[in-house]
Amino acid sequence: MIYPIVAYGDPVLRKEARDIEKGEIDVKKLAEDMFETMYAASGVGLAGPQIGLNLRIFVVDGTPINENAEDEEDKDPSLEGFKKVFINAEILEEDGEEWGYEEGCLSIPGIREDVYRPEFVTIRYFDTDWKEYTETYEGMAARIIQHEYDHIDGILFTDHLPMIKKQLLKKKLSNITKGDVDVDYRMKFPK
Ligand code: NI
């Protein structure tokens, strides 16, 4: 089932999401639907709040980034087989030098800006079998995790931009909230 993706300006994107209790919902089915929704919008990550669920779950699949790379050396080894579900995740540590990359977000179509994030992230989470993991990621994999993890804490990539950039984006962002934007996947607009 494909969910409409919640657009910038909806309060659900600004709430801190809560943990999912084991047995409360069918997490396998939810994860499946989230992947389907994400692929339909050509995204590489999708978090619960983006489909209107105030729950700490996000899915990622960074492998298309490597598949679309022009040549071998543009491929990021961290994305090899990087398709995962993160439930009740908690970032334990971020480390390394901050590096910039032009990020986008399915909830904020048509805007891409450089965001600086630390190189490494250590995260504890459950998979859909409720098996617990603590793992460290780097490179693009770490970045995708950091971006999606922000979503379950009510943070958007635009929050990381310098004040001047935020000012310049104000009009575009309010247009997204009003539904005045070109987008080729289904969205739910607040106004
Ligand atoms: Ni996003």
Backbone and ligand atoms as CSV (ligand in chain L), in Angstrom:
chain,resi,resn,atom,element,x,y,z
A,1,MET,N,N,0.834,-1.186,0.000
A,1,MET,CA,C,0.000,0.000,0.000
A,1,MET,C,C,0.880,1.251,0.000
A,2,ILE,N,N,0.557,2.141,-0.921
A,2,ILE,CA,C,1.337,3.379,-1.013
A,2,ILE,C,C,0.634,4.488,-0.231
A,3,TYR,N,N,1.357,5.058,0.715
A,3,TYR,CA,C,0.833,6.178,1.513
A,3,TYR,C,C,1.126,7.495,0.796
A,4,PRO,N,N,0.252,8.493,0.971
A,4,PRO,CA,C,0.646,9.836,0.528
A,4,PRO,C,C,1.747,10.354,1.459
A,5,ILE,N,N,2.673,11.121,0.921
A,5,ILE,CA,C,3.773,11.635,1.736
A,5,ILE,C,C,3.412,13.026,2.264
A,6,VAL,N,N,3.562,13.165,3.566
A,6,VAL,CA,C,3.201,14.396,4.264
A,6,VAL,C,C,4.179,15.518,3.876
A,7,ALA,N,N,3.623,16.671,3.517
A,7,ALA,CA,C,4.446,17.789,3.056
A,7,ALA,C,C,4.879,18.706,4.201
A,8,TYR,N,N,5.944,19.424,3.951
A,8,TYR,CA,C,6.474,20.448,4.863
A,8,TYR,C,C,5.348,21.346,5.373
A,9,GLY,N,N,5.350,21.572,6.675
A,9,GLY,CA,C,4.326,22.437,7.263
A,9,GLY,C,C,3.321,21.650,8.087
A,10,ASP,N,N,3.246,20.327,7.860
A,10,ASP,CA,C,2.355,19.486,8.672
A,10,ASP,C,C,2.993,19.285,10.047
A,11,PRO,N,N,2.208,19.527,11.125
A,11,PRO,CA,C,2.778,19.417,12.482
A,11,PRO,C,C,3.362,18.039,12.810
A,12,VAL,N,N,2.889,16.968,12.138
A,12,VAL,CA,C,3.409,15.627,12.457
A,12,VAL,C,C,4.918,15.534,12.181
A,13,LEU,N,N,5.397,16.365,11.252
A,13,LEU,CA,C,6.835,16.343,10.931
A,13,LEU,C,C,7.668,17.018,12.018
A,14,ARG,N,N,6.994,17.699,12.940
A,14,ARG,CA,C,7.689,18.463,13.978
A,14,ARG,C,C,7.607,17.827,15.355
A,15,LYS,N,N,6.907,16.669,15.437
A,15,LYS,CA,C,6.772,16.005,16.735
A,15,LYS,C,C,7.897,15.010,16.926
A,16,GLU,N,N,8.285,14.820,18.183
A,16,GLU,CA,C,9.206,13.740,18.481
A,16,GLU,C,C,8.381,12.454,18.470
A,17,ALA,N,N,8.737,11.518,17.607
A,17,ALA,CA,C,7.951,10.282,17.482
A,17,ALA,C,C,8.202,9.382,18.687
A,18,ARG,N,N,7.246,8.487,18.952
A,18,ARG,CA,C,7.380,7.603,20.120
A,18,ARG,C,C,7.770,6.189,19.690
A,19,ASP,N,N,8.338,5.444,20.635
A,19,ASP,CA,C,8.723,4.059,20.385
A,19,ASP,C,C,7.505,3.208,20.033
A,20,ILE,N,N,7.739,2.193,19.223
A,20,ILE,CA,C,6.705,1.214,18.902
A,20,ILE,C,C,6.820,0.086,19.930
A,21,GLU,N,N,5.676,-0.331,20.480
A,21,GLU,CA,C,5.718,-1.468,21.402
A,21,GLU,C,C,5.614,-2.753,20.610
A,22,LYS,N,N,6.393,-3.727,21.048
A,22,LYS,CA,C,6.387,-5.025,20.371
A,22,LYS,C,C,4.974,-5.600,20.364
A,23,GLY,N,N,4.476,-5.988,19.181
A,23,GLY,CA,C,3.139,-6.579,19.071
A,23,GLY,C,C,2.038,-5.555,18.872
A,24,GLU,N,N,2.354,-4.282,19.002
A,24,GLU,CA,C,1.361,-3.214,18.887
A,24,GLU,C,C,0.818,-3.099,17.461
A,25,ILE,N,N,1.717,-3.189,16.509
A,25,ILE,CA,C,1.318,-3.139,15.093
A,25,ILE,C,C,2.142,-4.178,14.334
A,26,ASP,N,N,1.715,-4.485,13.110
A,26,ASP,CA,C,2.465,-5.410,12.260
A,26,ASP,C,C,3.612,-4.630,11.606
A,27,VAL,N,N,4.786,-4.699,12.221
A,27,VAL,CA,C,5.905,-3.885,11.727
A,27,VAL,C,C,6.410,-4.365,10.365
A,28,LYS,N,N,6.244,-5.661,10.097
A,28,LYS,CA,C,6.688,-6.182,8.785
A,28,LYS,C,C,5.848,-5.575,7.661
A,29,LYS,N,N,4.537,-5.559,7.887
A,29,LYS,CA,C,3.625,-4.990,6.884
A,29,LYS,C,C,3.870,-3.487,6.728
A,30,LEU,N,N,4.059,-2.804,7.862
A,30,LEU,CA,C,4.309,-1.367,7.803
A,30,LEU,C,C,5.600,-1.076,7.032
A,31,ALA,N,N,6.659,-1.827,7.324
A,31,ALA,CA,C,7.940,-1.618,6.643
A,31,ALA,C,C,7.790,-1.868,5.141
A,32,GLU,N,N,7.056,-2.912,4.794
A,32,GLU,CA,C,6.805,-3.233,3.381
A,32,GLU,C,C,6.117,-2.057,2.681
A,33,ASP,N,N,5.073,-1.523,3.339
A,33,ASP,CA,C,4.343,-0.383,2.771
A,33,ASP,C,C,5.233,0.857,2.670
A,34,MET,N,N,6.102,1.023,3.650
A,34,MET,CA,C,6.992,2.192,3.625
A,34,MET,C,C,8.001,2.076,2.475
A,35,PHE,N,N,8.524,0.865,2.244
A,35,PHE,CA,C,9.428,0.681,1.095
A,35,PHE,C,C,8.691,0.975,-0.211
A,36,GLU,N,N,7.465,0.445,-0.308
A,36,GLU,CA,C,6.682,0.657,-1.530
A,36,GLU,C,C,6.447,2.150,-1.776
A,37,THR,N,N,6.101,2.861,-0.703
A,37,THR,CA,C,5.862,4.304,-0.784
A,37,THR,C,C,7.133,5.047,-1.191
A,38,MET,N,N,8.251,4.644,-0.573
A,38,MET,CA,C,9.547,5.285,-0.848
A,38,MET,C,C,9.986,5.055,-2.298
A,39,TYR,N,N,9.852,3.817,-2.770
A,39,TYR,CA,C,10.263,3.511,-4.155
A,39,TYR,C,C,9.395,4.256,-5.164
A,40,ALA,N,N,8.094,4.368,-4.860
A,40,ALA,CA,C,7.177,5.059,-5.783
A,40,ALA,C,C,7.562,6.527,-5.932
A,41,ALA,N,N,8.261,7.057,-4.924
A,41,ALA,CA,C,8.673,8.464,-4.957
A,41,ALA,C,C,10.167,8.598,-5.269
A,42,SER,N,N,10.816,7.482,-5.619
A,42,SER,CA,C,12.256,7.448,-5.915
A,42,SER,C,C,13.110,8.005,-4.777
A,43,GLY,N,N,12.738,7.694,-3.539
A,43,GLY,CA,C,13.517,8.144,-2.389
A,43,GLY,C,C,14.496,7.080,-1.934
A,44,VAL,N,N,15.420,7.469,-1.070
A,44,VAL,CA,C,16.384,6.508,-0.505
A,44,VAL,C,C,16.170,6.334,1.002
A,45,GLY,N,N,15.188,7.062,1.552
A,45,GLY,CA,C,14.858,6.906,2.958
A,45,GLY,C,C,13.459,7.456,3.210
A,46,LEU,N,N,12.766,6.877,4.190
A,46,LEU,CA,C,11.420,7.365,4.537
A,46,LEU,C,C,11.173,7.057,6.013
A,47,ALA,N,N,10.662,8.055,6.739
A,47,ALA,CA,C,10.429,7.895,8.177
A,47,ALA,C,C,8.937,7.959,8.499
A,48,GLY,N,N,8.547,7.308,9.587
A,48,GLY,CA,C,7.153,7.232,10.018
A,48,GLY,C,C,6.381,8.543,9.913
A,49,PRO,N,N,6.909,9.648,10.493
A,49,PRO,CA,C,6.165,10.913,10.444
A,49,PRO,C,C,5.834,11.358,9.013
A,50,GLN,N,N,6.648,10.947,8.046
A,50,GLN,CA,C,6.412,11.357,6.657
A,50,GLN,C,C,5.190,10.683,6.035
A,51,ILE,N,N,4.679,9.634,6.699
A,51,ILE,CA,C,3.399,9.077,6.244
A,51,ILE,C,C,2.332,9.302,7.324
A,52,GLY,N,N,2.602,10.268,8.196
A,52,GLY,CA,C,1.615,10.682,9.190
A,52,GLY,C,C,1.605,9.846,10.455
A,53,LEU,N,N,2.595,8.962,10.625
A,53,LEU,CA,C,2.663,8.122,11.817
A,53,LEU,C,C,3.708,8.642,12.778
A,54,ASN,N,N,3.265,8.924,13.997
A,54,ASN,CA,C,4.160,9.482,15.002
A,54,ASN,C,C,4.935,8.345,15.704
A,55,LEU,N,N,5.591,7.515,14.889
A,55,LEU,CA,C,6.257,6.321,15.400
A,55,LEU,C,C,7.718,6.285,14.972
A,56,ARG,N,N,8.572,5.714,15.881
A,56,ARG,CA,C,10.006,5.685,15.595
A,56,ARG,C,C,10.361,4.500,14.686
A,57,ILE,N,N,10.115,4.709,13.409
A,57,ILE,CA,C,10.502,3.718,12.402
A,57,ILE,C,C,10.956,4.464,11.158
A,58,PHE,N,N,12.029,3.988,10.542
A,58,PHE,CA,C,12.377,4.485,9.208
A,58,PHE,C,C,12.987,3.372,8.377
A,59,VAL,N,N,12.803,3.501,7.066
A,59,VAL,CA,C,13.369,2.533,6.135
A,59,VAL,C,C,14.367,3.261,5.239
A,60,VAL,N,N,15.387,2.524,4.797
A,60,VAL,CA,C,16.393,3.105,3.903
A,60,VAL,C,C,16.733,2.087,2.818
A,61,ASP,N,N,17.025,2.587,1.637
A,61,ASP,CA,C,17.647,1.766,0.596
A,61,ASP,C,C,18.524,2.687,-0.228
A,62,GLY,N,N,19.824,2.654,0.074
A,62,GLY,CA,C,20.774,3.531,-0.616
A,62,GLY,C,C,21.361,2.902,-1.869
A,63,THR,N,N,20.989,1.661,-2.166
A,63,THR,CA,C,21.624,0.977,-3.307
A,63,THR,C,C,21.367,1.655,-4.661
A,64,PRO,N,N,20.196,2.313,-4.860
A,64,PRO,CA,C,20.011,2.982,-6.165
A,64,PRO,C,C,21.036,4.093,-6.430
A,65,ILE,N,N,21.585,4.687,-5.376
A,65,ILE,CA,C,22.588,5.746,-5.570
A,65,ILE,C,C,23.811,5.164,-6.288
A,66,ASN,N,N,24.248,3.984,-5.859
A,66,ASN,CA,C,25.380,3.334,-6.528
A,66,ASN,C,C,25.017,2.854,-7.929
A,67,GLU,N,N,23.794,2.338,-8.072
A,67,GLU,CA,C,23.362,1.852,-9.388
A,67,GLU,C,C,23.338,2.983,-10.407
A,68,ASN,N,N,23.027,4.197,-9.938
A,68,ASN,CA,C,22.951,5.349,-10.839
A,68,ASN,C,C,24.282,6.083,-10.997
A,69,ALA,N,N,25.318,5.642,-10.272
A,69,ALA,CA,C,26.617,6.319,-10.354
A,69,ALA,C,C,27.186,6.191,-11.769
A,70,GLU,N,N,27.784,7.284,-12.253
A,70,GLU,CA,C,28.290,7.305,-13.630
A,70,GLU,C,C,29.444,6.333,-13.814
A,71,ASP,N,N,30.406,6.367,-12.887
A,71,ASP,CA,C,31.467,5.363,-12.979
A,71,ASP,C,C,31.787,4.736,-11.627
A,72,GLU,N,N,32.556,3.670,-11.704
A,72,GLU,CA,C,32.875,2.819,-10.551
A,72,GLU,C,C,33.356,3.634,-9.349
A,73,GLU,N,N,34.246,4.608,-9.625
A,73,GLU,CA,C,34.853,5.339,-8.502
A,73,GLU,C,C,33.883,6.292,-7.793
A,74,ASP,N,N,32.724,6.553,-8.440
A,74,ASP,CA,C,31.705,7.381,-7.789
A,74,ASP,C,C,30.853,6.578,-6.807
A,75,LYS,N,N,31.014,5.253,-6.852
A,75,LYS,CA,C,30.205,4.415,-5.958
A,75,LYS,C,C,30.711,4.505,-4.527
A,76,ASP,N,N,29.778,4.519,-3.591
A,76,ASP,CA,C,30.123,4.615,-2.178
A,76,ASP,C,C,30.019,3.217,-1.557
A,77,PRO,N,N,31.143,2.665,-1.080
A,77,PRO,CA,C,31.108,1.297,-0.547
A,77,PRO,C,C,30.149,1.134,0.636
A,78,SER,N,N,29.871,2.240,1.351
A,78,SER,CA,C,28.969,2.140,2.517
A,78,SER,C,C,27.547,1.781,2.091
A,79,LEU,N,N,27.231,1.988,0.805
A,79,LEU,CA,C,25.860,1.754,0.332
A,79,LEU,C,C,25.647,0.345,-0.202
A,80,GLU,N,N,26.716,-0.446,-0.241
A,80,GLU,CA,C,26.633,-1.833,-0.716
A,80,GLU,C,C,25.629,-2.617,0.137
A,81,GLY,N,N,24.513,-3.019,-0.440
A,81,GLY,CA,C,23.501,-3.789,0.297
A,81,GLY,C,C,22.812,-3.002,1.410
A,82,PHE,N,N,22.860,-1.671,1.339
A,82,PHE,CA,C,22.304,-0.839,2.406
A,82,PHE,C,C,20.798,-0.650,2.231
A,83,LYS,N,N,20.060,-1.717,2.547
A,83,LYS,CA,C,18.597,-1.678,2.568
A,83,LYS,C,C,18.168,-2.217,3.929
A,84,LYS,N,N,17.543,-1.377,4.736
A,84,LYS,CA,C,17.280,-1.752,6.122
A,84,LYS,C,C,16.047,-1.071,6.702
A,85,VAL,N,N,15.573,-1.657,7.782
A,85,VAL,CA,C,14.499,-1.052,8.570
A,85,VAL,C,C,15.063,-0.757,9.959
A,86,PHE,N,N,14.818,0.435,10.465
A,86,PHE,CA,C,15.284,0.830,11.796
A,86,PHE,C,C,14.071,1.116,12.677
A,87,ILE,N,N,13.906,0.308,13.720
A,87,ILE,CA,C,12.780,0.491,14.643
A,87,ILE,C,C,13.315,0.912,16.014
A,88,ASN,N,N,12.656,1.906,16.612
A,88,ASN,CA,C,13.033,2.412,17.951
A,88,ASN,C,C,14.524,2.731,18.030
A,89,ALA,N,N,15.024,3.342,16.980
A,89,ALA,CA,C,16.461,3.615,16.895
A,89,ALA,C,C,16.884,4.679,17.896
A,90,GLU,N,N,18.118,4.542,18.332
A,90,GLU,CA,C,18.729,5.551,19.187
A,90,GLU,C,C,20.172,5.752,18.736
A,91,ILE,N,N,20.503,6.981,18.379
A,91,ILE,CA,C,21.886,7.276,18.014
A,91,ILE,C,C,22.705,7.369,19.297
A,92,LEU,N,N,23.760,6.558,19.379
A,92,LEU,CA,C,24.597,6.526,20.580
A,92,LEU,C,C,25.775,7.478,20.456
A,93,GLU,N,N,26.270,7.632,19.221
A,93,GLU,CA,C,27.433,8.486,19.034
A,93,GLU,C,C,27.548,8.941,17.582
A,94,GLU,N,N,27.994,10.187,17.409
A,94,GLU,CA,C,28.359,10.679,16.086
A,94,GLU,C,C,29.796,11.155,16.191
A,95,ASP,N,N,30.566,10.855,15.158
A,95,ASP,CA,C,31.999,11.087,15.263
A,95,ASP,C,C,32.574,11.433,13.886
A,96,GLY,N,N,33.815,11.942,13.894
A,96,GLY,CA,C,34.500,12.231,12.639
A,96,GLY,C,C,34.230,13.643,12.174
A,97,GLU,N,N,34.865,13.973,11.052
A,97,GLU,CA,C,34.767,15.322,10.527
A,97,GLU,C,C,33.425,15.544,9.847
A,98,GLU,N,N,32.886,16.754,9.969
A,98,GLU,CA,C,31.646,17.058,9.275
A,98,GLU,C,C,31.931,17.262,7.795
A,99,TRP,N,N,31.079,16.726,6.944
A,99,TRP,CA,C,31.218,16.909,5.492
A,99,TRP,C,C,29.888,17.304,4.889
A,100,GLY,N,N,29.964,18.053,3.825
A,100,GLY,CA,C,28.758,18.600,3.214
A,100,GLY,C,C,28.283,17.769,2.042
A,101,TYR,N,N,26.968,17.715,1.872
A,101,TYR,CA,C,26.375,17.014,0.729
A,101,TYR,C,C,25.014,17.639,0.467
A,102,GLU,N,N,24.651,17.735,-0.790
A,102,GLU,CA,C,23.376,18.348,-1.156
A,102,GLU,C,C,22.239,17.362,-0.882
A,103,GLU,N,N,21.487,17.623,0.176
A,103,GLU,CA,C,20.402,16.723,0.562
A,103,GLU,C,C,19.063,17.213,0.036
A,104,GLY,N,N,18.164,16.263,-0.112
A,104,GLY,CA,C,16.775,16.571,-0.433
A,104,GLY,C,C,15.896,15.776,0.503
A,105,CYS,N,N,14.580,15.936,0.382
A,105,CYS,CA,C,13.666,15.231,1.270
A,105,CYS,C,C,12.325,15.079,0.558
A,106,LEU,N,N,11.731,13.902,0.640
A,106,LEU,CA,C,10.452,13.667,-0.048
A,106,LEU,C,C,9.346,14.581,0.474
A,107,SER,N,N,9.480,15.078,1.707
A,107,SER,CA,C,8.478,15.991,2.266
A,107,SER,C,C,8.712,17.439,1.833
A,108,ILE,N,N,9.882,17.680,1.201
A,108,ILE,CA,C,10.259,19.049,0.808
A,108,ILE,C,C,10.694,19.027,-0.659
A,109,PRO,N,N,9.757,18.701,-1.567
A,109,PRO,CA,C,10.151,18.510,-2.967
A,109,PRO,C,C,10.684,19.789,-3.609
A,110,GLY,N,N,11.656,19.612,-4.490
A,110,GLY,CA,C,12.178,20.732,-5.275
A,110,GLY,C,C,13.246,21.545,-4.578
A,111,ILE,N,N,13.614,21.174,-3.352
A,111,ILE,CA,C,14.662,21.909,-2.648
A,111,ILE,C,C,15.810,20.955,-2.329
A,112,ARG,N,N,17.002,21.350,-2.693
A,112,ARG,CA,C,18.207,20.585,-2.336
A,112,ARG,C,C,19.247,21.578,-1.838
A,113,GLU,N,N,19.845,21.283,-0.685
A,113,GLU,CA,C,20.842,22.200,-0.112
A,113,GLU,C,C,21.942,21.394,0.575
A,114,ASP,N,N,23.113,22.004,0.644
A,114,ASP,CA,C,24.236,21.373,1.336
A,114,ASP,C,C,23.978,21.304,2.835
A,115,VAL,N,N,24.109,20.104,3.365
A,115,VAL,CA,C,23.983,19.893,4.810
A,115,VAL,C,C,25.272,19.255,5.303
A,116,TYR,N,N,25.770,19.752,6.445
A,116,TYR,CA,C,27.009,19.218,7.031
A,116,TYR,C,C,26.676,18.284,8.183
A,117,ARG,N,N,27.246,17.080,8.118
A,117,ARG,CA,C,27.004,16.081,9.166
A,117,ARG,C,C,28.298,15.328,9.460
A,118,PRO,N,N,28.455,14.821,10.713
A,118,PRO,CA,C,29.644,14.032,11.049
A,118,PRO,C,C,29.710,12.747,10.221
A,119,GLU,N,N,30.934,12.285,10.014
A,119,GLU,CA,C,31.201,11.166,9.112
A,119,GLU,C,C,30.670,9.816,9.615
A,120,PHE,N,N,30.706,9.607,10.929
A,120,PHE,CA,C,30.331,8.306,11.485
A,120,PHE,C,C,29.130,8.430,12.423
A,121,VAL,N,N,28.321,7.381,12.416
A,121,VAL,CA,C,27.205,7.330,13.361
A,121,VAL,C,C,27.100,5.918,13.935
A,122,THR,N,N,26.955,5.845,15.260
A,122,THR,CA,C,26.714,4.555,15.914
A,122,THR,C,C,25.286,4.556,16.409
A,123,ILE,N,N,24.542,3.528,16.016
A,123,ILE,CA,C,23.097,3.512,16.262
A,123,ILE,C,C,22.665,2.147,16.794
A,124,ARG,N,N,21.737,2.208,17.761
A,124,ARG,CA,C,21.131,0.975,18.281
A,124,ARG,C,C,19.684,0.939,17.806
A,125,TYR,N,N,19.235,-0.207,17.329
A,125,TYR,CA,C,17.871,-0.296,16.770
A,125,TYR,C,C,17.399,-1.740,16.746
A,126,PHE,N,N,16.128,-1.915,16.424
A,126,PHE,CA,C,15.561,-3.250,16.230
A,126,PHE,C,C,15.179,-3.411,14.762
A,127,ASP,N,N,15.265,-4.659,14.275
A,127,ASP,CA,C,14.738,-4.932,12.936
A,127,ASP,C,C,13.293,-5.428,13.069
A,128,THR,N,N,12.692,-5.851,11.970
A,128,THR,CA,C,11.269,-6.222,12.017
A,128,THR,C,C,11.037,-7.561,12.733
A,129,ASP,N,N,12.115,-8.294,13.059
A,129,ASP,CA,C,11.999,-9.500,13.905
A,129,ASP,C,C,12.283,-9.167,15.371
A,130,TRP,N,N,12.395,-7.885,15.679
A,130,TRP,CA,C,12.685,-7.391,17.028
A,130,TRP,C,C,14.031,-7.886,17.534
A,131,LYS,N,N,14.943,-8.084,16.584
A,131,LYS,CA,C,16.311,-8.397,16.957
A,131,LYS,C,C,17.037,-7.054,17.119
A,132,GLU,N,N,17.816,-6.943,18.201
A,132,GLU,CA,C,18.495,-5.682,18.495
A,132,GLU,C,C,19.906,-5.655,17.919
A,133,TYR,N,N,20.294,-4.498,17.381
A,133,TYR,CA,C,21.626,-4.321,16.808
A,133,TYR,C,C,22.243,-3.030,17.325
A,134,THR,N,N,23.564,-3.005,17.453
A,134,THR,CA,C,24.302,-1.750,17.608
A,134,THR,C,C,25.379,-1.758,16.538
A,135,GLU,N,N,25.316,-0.781,15.628
A,135,GLU,CA,C,26.214,-0.774,14.472
A,135,GLU,C,C,26.743,0.633,14.222
A,136,THR,N,N,27.912,0.696,13.587
A,136,THR,CA,C,28.484,1.984,13.196
A,136,THR,C,C,28.496,2.071,11.670
A,137,TYR,N,N,28.014,3.188,11.165
A,137,TYR,CA,C,27.961,3.419,9.716
A,137,TYR,C,C,28.803,4.641,9.369
A,138,GLU,N,N,29.233,4.703,8.101
A,138,GLU,CA,C,30.003,5.855,7.649
A,138,GLU,C,C,29.489,6.311,6.283
A,139,GLY,N,N,30.071,7.391,5.790
A,139,GLY,CA,C,29.791,7.854,4.428
A,139,GLY,C,C,28.321,8.141,4.186
A,140,MET,N,N,27.870,7.802,2.976
A,140,MET,CA,C,26.477,8.090,2.594
A,140,MET,C,C,25.486,7.315,3.452
A,141,ALA,N,N,25.855,6.095,3.848
A,141,ALA,CA,C,24.949,5.301,4.696
A,141,ALA,C,C,24.699,6.051,5.998
A,142,ALA,N,N,25.767,6.575,6.598
A,142,ALA,CA,C,25.627,7.345,7.838
A,142,ALA,C,C,24.743,8.566,7.599
A,143,ARG,N,N,24.946,9.243,6.490
A,143,ARG,CA,C,24.169,10.452,6.187
A,143,ARG,C,C,22.680,10.147,6.053
A,144,ILE,N,N,22.359,9.075,5.346
A,144,ILE,CA,C,20.949,8.714,5.167
A,144,ILE,C,C,20.328,8.410,6.539
A,145,ILE,N,N,21.061,7.675,7.374
A,145,ILE,CA,C,20.572,7.368,8.730
A,145,ILE,C,C,20.356,8.662,9.522
A,146,GLN,N,N,21.327,9.558,9.480
A,146,GLN,CA,C,21.226,10.818,10.232
A,146,GLN,C,C,20.016,11.634,9.778
A,147,HIS,N,N,19.793,11.685,8.469
A,147,HIS,CA,C,18.649,12.440,7.923
A,147,HIS,C,C,17.326,11.817,8.395
A,148,GLU,N,N,17.219,10.484,8.270
A,148,GLU,CA,C,15.964,9.820,8.656
A,148,GLU,C,C,15.754,9.866,10.169
A,149,TYR,N,N,16.847,9.718,10.914
A,149,TYR,CA,C,16.759,9.780,12.375
A,149,TYR,C,C,16.265,11.157,12.820
A,150,ASP,N,N,16.739,12.189,12.160
A,150,ASP,CA,C,16.235,13.546,12.429
A,150,ASP,C,C,14.708,13.580,12.334
A,151,HIS,N,N,14.164,12.913,11.291
A,151,HIS,CA,C,12.704,12.917,11.107
A,151,HIS,C,C,11.971,12.385,12.341
A,152,ILE,N,N,12.491,11.314,12.953
A,152,ILE,CA,C,11.756,10.765,14.109
A,152,ILE,C,C,11.957,11.625,15.359
A,153,ASP,N,N,12.845,12.608,15.266
A,153,ASP,CA,C,12.980,13.590,16.346
A,153,ASP,C,C,12.328,14.929,15.972
A,154,GLY,N,N,11.608,14.959,14.857
A,154,GLY,CA,C,10.906,16.182,14.453
A,154,GLY,C,C,11.801,17.235,13.816
A,155,ILE,N,N,12.961,16.791,13.312
A,155,ILE,CA,C,13.930,17.722,12.706
A,155,ILE,C,C,13.971,17.501,11.189
A,156,LEU,N,N,14.066,18.604,10.436
A,156,LEU,CA,C,14.140,18.525,8.973
A,156,LEU,C,C,15.486,19.060,8.500
A,157,PHE,N,N,15.909,18.641,7.298
A,157,PHE,CA,C,17.261,19.023,6.855
A,157,PHE,C,C,17.434,20.527,6.737
A,158,THR,N,N,16.329,21.222,6.476
A,158,THR,CA,C,16.406,22.678,6.343
A,158,THR,C,C,16.773,23.344,7.689
A,159,ASP,N,N,16.508,22.645,8.801
A,159,ASP,CA,C,16.869,23.185,10.128
A,159,ASP,C,C,18.382,23.333,10.281
A,160,HIS,N,N,19.134,22.546,9.504
A,160,HIS,CA,C,20.596,22.566,9.621
A,160,HIS,C,C,21.239,23.682,8.792
A,161,LEU,N,N,20.424,24.406,8.010
A,161,LEU,CA,C,20.992,25.412,7.108
A,161,LEU,C,C,21.272,26.710,7.835
A,162,PRO,N,N,22.233,27.486,7.332
A,162,PRO,CA,C,22.488,28.799,7.929
A,162,PRO,C,C,21.268,29.708,7.773
A,163,MET,N,N,21.105,30.632,8.722
A,163,MET,CA,C,19.948,31.533,8.782
A,163,MET,C,C,19.657,32.206,7.435
A,164,ILE,N,N,20.703,32.656,6.761
A,164,ILE,CA,C,20.513,33.369,5.492
A,164,ILE,C,C,19.858,32.469,4.456
A,165,LYS,N,N,20.283,31.203,4.417
A,165,LYS,CA,C,19.695,30.216,3.488
A,165,LYS,C,C,18.219,29.989,3.831
A,166,LYS,N,N,17.945,29.863,5.129
A,166,LYS,CA,C,16.562,29.631,5.568
A,166,LYS,C,C,15.664,30.779,5.117
A,167,GLN,N,N,16.175,31.997,5.249
A,167,GLN,CA,C,15.410,33.185,4.823
A,167,GLN,C,C,15.086,33.095,3.339
A,168,LEU,N,N,16.117,32.699,2.555
A,168,LEU,CA,C,15.948,32.636,1.104
A,168,LEU,C,C,14.946,31.555,0.686
A,169,LEU,N,N,14.781,30.541,1.525
A,169,LEU,CA,C,13.899,29.422,1.180
A,169,LEU,C,C,12.462,29.609,1.658
A,170,LYS,N,N,12.230,30.650,2.453
A,170,LYS,CA,C,10.925,30.843,3.104
A,170,LYS,C,C,9.737,30.733,2.153
A,171,LYS,N,N,9.853,31.443,1.034
A,171,LYS,CA,C,8.754,31.500,0.071
A,171,LYS,C,C,8.502,30.106,-0.527
A,172,LYS,N,N,9.587,29.452,-0.948
A,172,LYS,CA,C,9.473,28.114,-1.537
A,172,LYS,C,C,8.823,27.141,-0.556
A,173,LEU,N,N,9.240,27.229,0.713
A,173,LEU,CA,C,8.706,26.324,1.730
A,173,LEU,C,C,7.215,26.576,1.951
A,174,SER,N,N,6.819,27.855,1.956
A,174,SER,CA,C,5.398,28.123,2.189
A,174,SER,C,C,4.573,27.693,0.970
A,175,ASN,N,N,5.173,27.741,-0.217
A,175,ASN,CA,C,4.480,27.221,-1.404
A,175,ASN,C,C,4.254,25.712,-1.294
A,176,ILE,N,N,5.253,24.997,-0.768
A,176,ILE,CA,C,5.103,23.546,-0.583
A,176,ILE,C,C,3.941,23.275,0.376
A,177,THR,N,N,3.910,24.022,1.482
A,177,THR,CA,C,2.848,23.846,2.481
A,177,THR,C,C,1.468,24.046,1.856
A,178,LYS,N,N,1.384,24.988,0.903
A,178,LYS,CA,C,0.110,25.280,0.246
A,178,LYS,C,C,-0.219,24.309,-0.896
A,179,GLY,N,N,0.748,23.439,-1.203
A,179,GLY,CA,C,0.520,22.478,-2.287
A,179,GLY,C,C,0.863,23.047,-3.648
A,180,ASP,N,N,1.489,24.216,-3.642
A,180,ASP,CA,C,1.858,24.882,-4.879
A,180,ASP,C,C,3.259,24.429,-5.294
A,181,VAL,N,N,3.353,23.167,-5.746
A,181,VAL,CA,C,4.646,22.591,-6.089
A,181,VAL,C,C,4.436,21.462,-7.090
A,182,ASP,N,N,5.410,21.293,-7.977
A,182,ASP,CA,C,5.351,20.226,-8.969
A,182,ASP,C,C,5.955,18.961,-8.385
A,183,VAL,N,N,5.170,17.900,-8.311
A,183,VAL,CA,C,5.698,16.682,-7.727
A,183,VAL,C,C,5.010,15.486,-8.390
A,184,ASP,N,N,5.777,14.411,-8.645
A,184,ASP,CA,C,5.200,13.297,-9.408
A,184,ASP,C,C,4.835,12.098,-8.521
A,185,TYR,N,N,4.703,12.353,-7.193
A,185,TYR,CA,C,4.173,11.303,-6.319
A,185,TYR,C,C,3.079,11.934,-5.455
A,186,ARG,N,N,2.268,11.067,-4.811
A,186,ARG,CA,C,1.127,11.567,-4.062
A,186,ARG,C,C,1.570,12.179,-2.735
A,187,MET,N,N,1.100,13.385,-2.441
A,187,MET,CA,C,1.448,14.046,-1.184
A,187,MET,C,C,0.177,14.482,-0.468
A,188,LYS,N,N,0.361,14.711,0.845
A,188,LYS,CA,C,-0.716,15.262,1.652
A,188,LYS,C,C,-0.252,16.633,2.134
A,189,PHE,N,N,-0.974,17.670,1.705
A,189,PHE,CA,C,-0.572,19.033,2.038
A,189,PHE,C,C,-1.386,19.547,3.222
A,190,PRO,N,N,-0.748,20.310,4.107
A,190,PRO,CA,C,-1.448,20.798,5.303
A,190,PRO,C,C,-2.519,21.825,4.996
A,191,LYS,N,N,-2.358,22.581,3.892
A,191,LYS,CA,C,-3.344,23.643,3.620
A,191,LYS,C,C,-4.030,23.401,2.296
L,1,NI,NI,NI,13.575,13.567,4.614
